[in-house]
Amino acid sequence: MKFENKIDQKILQRRERPREEDLRGYYFRDTTAIIHSYPFRRLKHKTQVFFSPKNDHICTRIEHVMHVATISATLCKALGLDVDMAWAISLGHDLGHAPFGHVGEKILDNLLKERGGRFIHELYSLRVVDHLVNYGKGLNLTYAVRDGIITHCGEQFEQEMRPDFEYKNLKKIKTLGSYPATWEGTVVRMADKVAYLGRDMEDAIQLKLIRNEDIPGIVSKRLGSKNSEIIDTLVNDISSVSPRKGAIALSDPVYEAVMTLKSFNYDHIYENPTLAGYHKFFERILTTLYGYLLECFEKYGFDFQKYNQERNMLSLRFADYLKKMHDFYKNMNGGFDNLVIDYIAGMTDDYAIDSIKEIMIPRNLESQLEKFIIT
């Protein structure tokens, strides 16, 4: 089967704000825009699974994103699809991730649920590229890349996936039920799973949370016992099976082993008591930051100079953020809890920890605070 998108290329290449294209082409331009953005740079200091590892070889969010990009590009080459589009979707798919990984995402989601909202990183990644980058202007990406970002959901493990080929109003998507509009987006959705299953297992072995001999036999036999072997097996399986199935698909034996590995990872890694011990700390940090910043905004709003009264760097940096984003936020009709979540979700792990220190630990009289005053 030849994989062809059913939506016209002019629609897939459409930007919300028309612009003259250059020699990079539509999708490679999106790739470079993402790479140069601040949210992409911060991914190197955001948790993938294991918080603040001392071992430099443990995966961070930015390394995961690069794995997804290379796997997606390889599959697109094999299946005759657009490599540039897949690269751009892959690099942008996790820009909306919270600090402290999926645990942080759940904490922010619970905070917003109390006010009738939700925090879902796939949806939030679209908010980042559409609005929060460049002080409210966004990156002005193509429709195809924006669609692939918001529909990339990596937590569902389908054996076969096909695009829905629908031209959707992306800003109205509120759940994870939507599928990508393109084959390239569907490839990225599959590659996301390929990228983290074996790597999370390998990292857990390095950190001595599990042992090699703990790996289920069906996984070692059918997929491999190292991340590189698992990726190689899965990429080759998808490349050979997909044209026959008319879908981005895994064979039955490989899919069975993948589901076994998924269950193993959840039981022995993601729900490991050692990792769970950190979760309560992350909850205290993010909940306290949310409550404090929301209280500040309710008191001072967009009166930036008043934030100086708080006498800490967190409030001043938050005021500076609001000042830069004022043109975007001034048109909001309520819902200012989202404004606070925007700021917190953009934090790296270390920045969140430093921020909590700002409001919990008194400063010396002589400090950088005196040099950073909002005017």
N, C-alpha and C positions, 0 to 999 in steps of 0.2 A: 504493500500500500504506500502511496505517496501522500505525505502529510501536507495538507494545504489549509490555510485559514479561510473561513467563509466570509469574514468581514473585510470590506474593501480596505486596501492599504492606506488610502487617503484618510479613512476614519481612524485607523490604528495609529497613524503618524500625527494625528491632530493634536494641537496644543491649545490650552485654554486661552492663551494670549498668542496670536499669530506672530511669528518671527521669521526672519530670513535665515534659512539653513546654510551651513557652511560645509567645508570639505570633509568634516567628520561624519556626516550623515545623521539621520534622525536619532538613532538609538545609541550610537557611540557618543554623540553629544550628551545624551542623558547620562551615560556612564561617567563621563568626565565631570559633569555637573554634580553628581552624587559624590564622587571621590573628593572634590574640592570643598564639600559642605562640612560645617562643623559637626553635625550629628554623626556623620560617617567617621570623622577623626576620633570622636569620643568612644566609638565602639571598642577600641583597643583597651579601654579601661572599664569595660562592662562585663559582668559575669556571663559565661555560657552556662556552666553547671556548677563549677567548683569556685567558691569565693576566694579571692585574693591568694592564690596559691604561691608558695615560695619557689616552687619549681617553674622555671621560665618556659618549660615545654608543655605546660597544661593549656588547653584551648581557651581562648577568650572569644568574645562575641565577634570581633573583627576577623579572627582566623576562621571561625565557622562560616562567616559570610563568604570568605575567599574559597573555602572548600565547596560551598554551594555553587559559586560562580564557575569554578573549573569543571565540576561534575556536569553542570548544566551545559556548558560550552561543548564538552566532549560528546554528550548525548545529542546535542543539536547538530554537530558535525556528522555524526553517524546517521542521523535521521533526515538530513537535508533541510534543517530549519535555520532560522536567523540567529546566528551566534551573538551578534551585537545586542539584539533585543534581550536575549537570555542573560547576558552579562549585566545589563542595566537593571533588570528585575532582581537578579540575585543580589547585587550590591546594595539595592535599596530596600530589600524585603524586611530587614530587621531594624531599620532606622528608628522605629518607634518603640523599641524595647526599653523597659524600665531598668533602673539599677537593680542589682541582685537577681538577675535572670527571671525565670518564670515565677519564682517565689515573690519577687518584687511586683510582677504583673498582677498576681492574685491579690496582693495587699492593696494596691491602688484600685483594683476592680472592686474590692469589698468597700473601700472608702467611698467610691462613687455610687455604688449600689444604695448606700444609705440615703443618697440624695436623688435617687431615681435614674442614675446614669450607669455607664459601663466603661471599663478600661480594657480594651482588647488590642493587643499590640499590632495585629495585622491591620486593623482599622486605623489605629493611631499612627502607623507608619505613613498612611496616605495623608493624614492631617499634617504630619511633619513635612513631607515633600510638597504639599499643596500650599501650606500657609506658614509654618513656623520657621522655616529656613529663610534667611535673608530678610529678617525683621518683618515678617508677615507677607512677603511677596512670593515665597515658595520658589521652587526650581523650574516651574513651567515645563514639566515632563510631558512626553507623548501619552496619548490615551492607553496604548498597549502596555507601556511600562507601569503606569499608575494602576491599571487593571490587574496586572500580574502581582504587584505589591500587595494590594488589599485582599486578593484571593489566594494567597500562597499557603494558607493554613498547613503547618507541618505536623500537627498533633493527630490528625486523622490518617489512618493507614489503609487506604484503598489498594486493592490489588490491581485494579484497572482504573484509569482516569481519562476522560475526554473533555475537551472544552465545551462550554455551553454556546459559544459563538454568538453571544448576546451583547449588543451595545447597551450597557447599563448606565444609569445615573449613579456613578460611584459614590458620590457624597451622601446618597440616601441608604447605602448599605449599612446595616446596623448589627448583623449577625455573621456567623462564619459559614452560612449555607451556600454562598455563591461560589461557582467554579470559574476558572479563568476563561477569557474570551478567545485565547489563542493557544496553539500547541506549545509555543515557547513558554507561556505562563504555566501550562500543565507540566512541562518538563521540570521547571523550577520547583513546583510543588512536590514533585517526586524526589528531586535532588536534595531538597531540604532534609528529608528523612535519611537518604543515603549518607548524607554528610555527617549526621550526628550520632547515629546508632553505634557504629564501630568506634568512633572517636571517643564517645563517652565511656565506652567499655575499656578502651585502651588507657585513658586517663585515670580511670578508677583503679586499674591495676598498678599504674605508676604511683598512685597515692596510697596503695596498699589497703584500699577498701574491699577489694576482691582479689582473688588469685586466678592465675591462668587455668588451674584445674577446676575452678568453679564454673567455667563457661560451659553451657549445655553442649552435649555431644553433637546434636543436630546442627548447631551453629558452627562449630569448628569444622565439621565434615562438609557441610554444604556451602558455607560462606567463607570460612577462614578463621584464624585465631588472632589476626592482626588487622588494624584498621585498613591498611593498604590492600590487604587481601580481600577484605569485605567490600571495599569500594570497587575493586577490580571485578569481583564476582557480580555485584549488582549492576554495574554499568554495562558489562557484557551481556548479562541476562536481559536487561531492559532493551538494549540495542537489537538483540536478536528476536525477542518475543513481540515487541511492539508492532512492527510492520505486519506480522501475521494476525495479531489481534485487532488491528485498527484502533489501537489505544496505547497510551503510555502505560505499560503493563509489566508485571513480573510473572514468571512461570509458577506453577503450583508448588513444586518442591522448594523453590527459593522463597516464595511468599510465606510458606509454612515456617521456614527457618527464621525469616525476618520477624514474624509475629512472636516466635519463641524468644528471640533476642530482645524485642521490645518489652515483653513481660519480665524477662530476666533483669533488664536495666531498671525498670520501675521498682521491682521488688528489692533489688540489691544495691542500687545506686541512688535513684531519685528519692526513694523513701528510706534510705539508709539512716539509722539513728545519729550517726556522726554529722551528716549534713542537716538533719532535722534540728539538731541542737542550735544551729545558727539562725533558724527561721524566726525564733522569738525575738532575737536581736534586730533582725531586719524589720520586723513588724513594729517594734518600738521606735526605731529610727524614722521610718517612713510615716507612721501615724503621727508622731510628734512634729515632724517637719510640716506635714499637711495642716495640722491644727494650728500651729504657730503662724504659718504664712497666710492661712485663710483669715485668722484673727487680725493680722496686720492689714490685710487688704480691706477688711470690713471697717477698720478704724480709719485708714488713711486713703484708701482708694487710689486715685491717680494724682494725689497731692504728694509728689515725690519727695520734697524736702522734709516732710513730716517723718519719713522713715528714719531720719537721722536720730530721732528721739529713742530709738530702740538700742542704739549703742552697740551694735554688733555687725560684723561684715555680712552675715547672711541677709539681714534686712536691707542693707545698702545695695548689695548685689541684686537682690530681688527688685528693688526700686529701679535700679539701672536697667534691668531686663524689661520692666513695665514701661519705662520711658522709651526704650528702643522699639517696643512692640505696641506703643500707644495707638498708632493709626489703625492697627488691626483690631485691638481689643475694644476701642471706644465705641464700636458699632454693636457690641454684644448686648443683648437684652437679657440681663441676668445671667445665671449659669456661671458665676465667677469661680465656682469650685473647679471648673475645667481649666481656668486660667492658672490656678495654683498647681493642678496636676500637670499642665504643660511644662511648668518650670521644674517640678520634681522629676518627672519622667525623663527629662533631658539630662539629668545628673549622671555622672559616672559613680561607681561604687565609692571611690575614695572621696569624691566631692560631697556625697551624701553624708559620709562619716564626719568629714571636716565641718560640714554645715551644722550637724547636731552638736558638735563641740562648741560652736559659736554661741549657741543659745543655752548651753548647759554649764559651761566652764567660764568663770570670769576672766577678763583680760587684765594684763598689767596696764598701768596708767600710760606707759610709753608703748605704743603699738601702732601698727599700720592703719588702725581705725582713724587716727587723727588725719591721715593723708587721703582718706577716701570719703569725701562728703558729697552727698547728692545736692546739686544746685538747680 
